[in-house]
Amino acid sequence: MASPFEAPDAQAQQPGIPWAALSHIFMFGNGKGGVGKSSVSANAAGKAARSGLRTLIIDCNAQGNIARELGYKRAEWNDGGAGLLESLRTGAPLTPRENVRENLDVVMGGPALGDEFGIFFHTLLAKEGPHAYLRLLMCLLPIAHRYQIIILDTPPENPSLQRLALSAARWLVIPVKSDGGAEDGLAQIGLEFSYVKFVSQINPHIALLGVLLFDTGRTYTGIHADVRRQVQKVLGEEAHMFKHLIGHTESVARLVRKRGLLVQELADRRANGDRSIPETAEGLAADYEGFTEEMFARALELRKEAAA
């Protein structure tokens, strides 16, 4: 597999796409499920929105897990991905649900992105070939300027949706768990990344921003070193590992989806006297905040290096 850090071909440009104006699009992806993509997507977006940045999450997952993270699973306006499917089908601009949190809009995922999407996209792919993978980006372009941060949450079980997101994103972040199964998921997302960037050159500008350790003991340095070796084995020695990690706090993770609150929101309630929330929520909130700040700082640093 080609290194994710290899410079793209300067001639490999899709006409009419303002790539330079799309450096605020972050994708969380892995070829393996259960590694924290939705949790990290939602909490990173929440941090950005709380910081005053107008933020958009696009839930590209048929499971619609962002609805659980943000507490709108049973809301009457949760369309289960029907709006996203309709935009992909017709090419119309995306229509986010505005202010799910202050400064935070959401394009909802859900069951409509399952079999119904598969039938439609198979036809589109037969008609347009690899350029079909630009459909999400084309639906996003008319509204992308409204946002300072755009985050894509992606499914491991649907390569077509994963490629749609890779073809729209500027930065790929790969969450991994230290449970011994990292290599398979890394290899799968690496192959999809390589296809979009090098083989088809649909998106020559996407870059691997880094790999994030998720749901791990903060002091398990030996295990962390082993995961780093796995990452470098699959993605190359230059693959960046974020210094911040997301710690293991099962009681808080369960409470997040039970109450439909972000980790920082739980921590705020704990600080305001709600003792039904574990004290560990504060440490987990600090993990997410530190990682999100590091992620944005690294993207800015790489942009400056590229400009220079």
C-alpha positions in Angstrom: 0.0 0.0 0.0 1.3 3.4 -0.9 2.2 5.6 2.1 -0.6 8.0 3.1 2.1 10.7 3.3 3.1 10.5 -0.3 2.5 13.8 -2.1 -0.5 13.8 -4.5 0.0 14.3 -8.2 -0.3 18.0 -8.8 -2.1 17.2 -12.1 -4.7 15.0 -10.3 -7.3 17.7 -9.9 -11.1 17.2 -10.2 -12.2 20.3 -12.2 -14.5 22.7 -10.5 -13.9 21.6 -7.0 -12.5 24.3 -4.7 -10.2 22.0 -2.7 -8.4 24.8 -1.0 -11.6 25.9 0.6 -12.4 22.5 2.0 -9.6 22.1 4.6 -12.2 22.2 7.5 -13.6 18.7 6.7 -12.6 16.0 9.1 -13.6 12.3 8.8 -13.5 9.6 11.5 -13.1 6.2 10.0 -11.9 2.6 10.5 -12.5 -0.7 8.8 -13.6 -2.1 12.2 -16.8 -1.3 14.2 -16.9 -0.5 17.9 -13.8 1.7 18.0 -15.5 4.9 19.0 -16.0 6.7 15.7 -19.4 8.1 16.6 -18.4 9.0 20.2 -15.4 10.9 19.0 -17.3 12.5 16.1 -20.0 13.8 18.4 -17.8 14.9 21.3 -15.2 16.6 19.0 -18.1 18.4 17.2 -19.5 19.4 20.6 -16.2 20.9 21.7 -15.9 22.8 18.5 -19.4 24.2 18.8 -18.9 25.2 22.4 -15.8 27.1 21.3 -18.0 29.2 19.1 -17.2 27.5 15.8 -20.2 26.9 13.6 -20.1 23.1 13.2 -21.8 20.4 11.1 -21.9 16.6 11.7 -22.8 14.4 8.8 -23.9 11.0 10.0 -23.0 8.6 7.2 -24.0 5.5 9.1 -27.1 3.4 8.7 -27.1 2.8 12.5 -27.5 6.5 13.1 -25.4 6.4 16.2 -25.0 10.2 16.3 -28.7 10.3 17.3 -27.9 8.4 20.4 -24.9 10.6 21.2 -26.9 13.8 20.9 -30.1 12.5 22.3 -32.5 12.8 19.3 -33.0 9.1 18.5 -36.7 9.3 19.2 -37.3 12.9 18.1 -40.1 13.3 15.6 -37.8 15.3 13.3 -35.2 12.4 13.1 -35.6 11.4 9.5 -33.4 8.2 9.8 -31.2 9.3 7.0 -34.0 10.0 4.5 -32.9 13.5 3.8 -29.3 12.5 3.2 -30.4 9.7 0.9 -32.6 12.1 -1.1 -29.7 14.6 -1.5 -27.4 11.8 -2.7 -30.1 10.5 -5.1 -30.9 13.9 -6.6 -27.7 15.8 -6.2 -29.5 18.5 -4.2 -27.7 20.4 -1.4 -27.7 18.8 2.0 -30.4 20.1 4.4 -29.0 19.9 8.0 -31.1 20.0 11.1 -30.0 23.3 12.7 -29.0 23.9 16.3 -29.2 20.4 17.7 -26.8 22.1 20.1 -25.9 25.8 19.9 -23.6 26.2 16.9 -24.1 22.5 16.0 -26.1 21.3 13.0 -26.6 17.7 11.9 -27.3 15.8 8.7 -28.9 12.7 10.1 -28.1 9.1 9.4 -30.2 6.0 9.9 -31.9 3.0 8.2 -32.4 4.9 4.9 -28.7 4.5 4.3 -29.0 0.7 4.3 -30.5 -1.4 1.5 -32.3 1.6 -0.1 -29.0 3.5 -0.5 -27.3 0.4 -1.8 -29.8 -0.1 -4.7 -29.5 3.6 -5.7 -25.8 3.8 -5.5 -25.1 0.6 -7.4 -27.0 2.2 -10.3 -25.2 5.5 -10.0 -21.8 3.7 -9.9 -22.6 1.8 -13.0 -23.5 5.0 -14.8 -20.7 7.3 -13.6 -17.9 5.0 -12.5 -15.6 6.3 -9.7 -16.8 9.8 -10.1 -20.0 8.7 -8.3 -18.0 8.8 -5.1 -17.9 12.6 -5.4 -21.7 12.8 -4.9 -21.6 13.5 -1.2 -19.0 16.3 -1.8 -21.2 17.8 -4.5 -24.2 17.9 -2.1 -22.0 19.4 0.6 -20.3 22.1 -1.5 -23.3 24.5 -1.6 -23.4 24.7 2.2 -19.8 24.1 3.2 -19.1 27.8 3.5 -21.6 28.2 6.3 -19.4 26.1 8.6 -16.0 26.4 10.2 -15.8 22.7 11.1 -17.4 19.8 9.3 -17.2 16.3 10.7 -18.1 13.0 8.9 -18.9 10.0 11.0 -18.6 6.8 8.8 -19.6 3.2 8.9 -17.1 0.3 8.5 -19.7 -2.1 7.1 -20.5 0.0 3.9 -17.5 0.6 1.7 -19.5 2.8 -0.7 -20.5 5.2 2.1 -17.0 5.1 3.4 -15.6 6.1 0.0 -18.2 8.9 -0.4 -16.8 10.3 2.9 -13.2 9.8 2.0 -13.8 11.6 -1.3 -15.2 14.6 0.5 -12.8 14.9 3.5 -9.5 16.8 3.8 -8.4 15.0 7.0 -8.8 11.3 8.1 -8.6 10.4 11.7 -8.6 6.7 12.6 -9.8 5.8 16.1 -8.4 2.4 17.3 -8.9 0.2 20.4 -6.1 -1.7 22.1 -8.0 -4.9 22.1 -5.7 -6.8 19.7 -7.9 -6.4 16.6 -6.4 -3.1 15.3 -4.6 -4.4 12.3 -7.5 -5.6 10.3 -9.5 -2.4 10.6 -6.4 -0.3 9.8 -5.7 -2.4 6.7 -9.2 -2.0 5.4 -9.4 1.8 5.9 -5.9 2.0 4.5 -7.0 0.3 1.3 -10.0 2.5 0.9 -7.9 5.6 1.6 -5.3 4.4 -1.0 -8.1 3.8 -3.6 -9.5 7.3 -3.2 -6.2 9.2 -3.0 -3.9 7.2 -5.4 -5.7 4.7 -7.5 -8.8 6.6 -8.6 -7.3 10.0 -7.6 -10.9 11.1 -6.8 -9.6 13.1 -3.8 -5.8 13.7 -4.1 -5.9 16.1 -1.2 -7.0 13.9 1.6 -4.4 13.3 4.3 -4.1 10.9 7.2 -4.1 13.3 10.2 -3.4 10.7 12.8 -4.5 7.6 14.8 -6.4 8.0 18.1 -6.3 5.4 20.9 -9.9 5.0 22.2 -11.3 3.5 25.3 -8.0 2.5 26.9 -6.4 2.7 30.3 -4.4 5.9 30.6 -1.4 4.1 32.2 -1.2 1.1 30.0 2.0 2.3 28.3 3.1 -1.2 27.2 -0.2 -1.8 25.4 -0.1 1.6 23.9 3.4 0.9 22.5 2.2 -2.4 21.0 -0.7 -0.6 19.3 1.8 2.0 17.9 3.8 -0.9 16.4 0.7 -2.3 14.8 -0.2 1.2 13.4 3.3 1.6 11.9 3.3 -1.9 10.5 0.1 -1.3 8.6 0.2 2.5 7.8 4.0 3.1 7.7 6.5 4.4 10.3 5.5 8.0 9.7 1.9 7.4 10.7 1.1 9.9 13.4 -0.3 8.8 16.8 -2.1 11.6 18.7 -0.6 12.3 22.2 -4.0 12.5 23.7 -6.1 9.4 24.1 -9.6 8.7 25.2 -9.7 6.8 28.5 -11.8 3.8 29.5 -14.8 4.8 31.6 -17.5 2.3 31.0 -20.0 3.8 33.4 -19.8 7.2 31.7 -20.0 5.7 28.2 -23.3 3.9 29.1 -24.7 7.1 30.7 -23.9 9.2 27.6 -26.3 7.2 25.4 -28.8 6.6 28.1 -29.3 10.3 28.7 -28.4 11.5 25.2 -25.7 13.9 26.5 -22.2 14.6 25.5 -19.4 13.8 27.9 -18.8 17.5 28.6 -22.5 18.0 29.3 -22.4 15.2 31.8 -19.3 16.7 33.4 -21.0 20.0 33.7 -24.0 18.5 35.4 -21.6 16.7 37.8 -19.9 20.0 38.6 -23.3 21.5 39.3 -24.1 18.9 41.9 -25.6 15.9 40.1 -24.0 13.1 42.0 -25.7 10.4 39.9 -23.0 11.2 37.3 -19.6 9.5 38.1 -16.7 11.7 38.9 -14.8 10.0 36.1 -16.9 12.0 33.6 -14.6 15.0 34.3 -11.5 13.1 33.3 -13.2 11.7 30.2 -14.3 15.2 29.2 -10.7 16.4 29.6 -9.6 13.6 27.3 -12.0 14.7 24.5 -11.1 18.3 24.9 -7.4 17.7 24.8 -7.7 15.5 21.7 -9.9 17.9 19.8 -7.6 20.8 20.4 -4.6 18.6 19.4 -6.5 17.5 16.2 -7.3 21.0 15.1 -3.7 22.2 15.9 -2.2 19.4 13.9 -4.4 20.2 10.9 -3.4 23.8 11.1 0.3 22.9 11.3 0.1 20.6 8.3 -1.7 23.3 6.3 1.0 25.8 7.1 3.7 23.3 6.1 1.9 22.6 2.8 1.6 26.4 2.1 5.3 26.9 2.8 
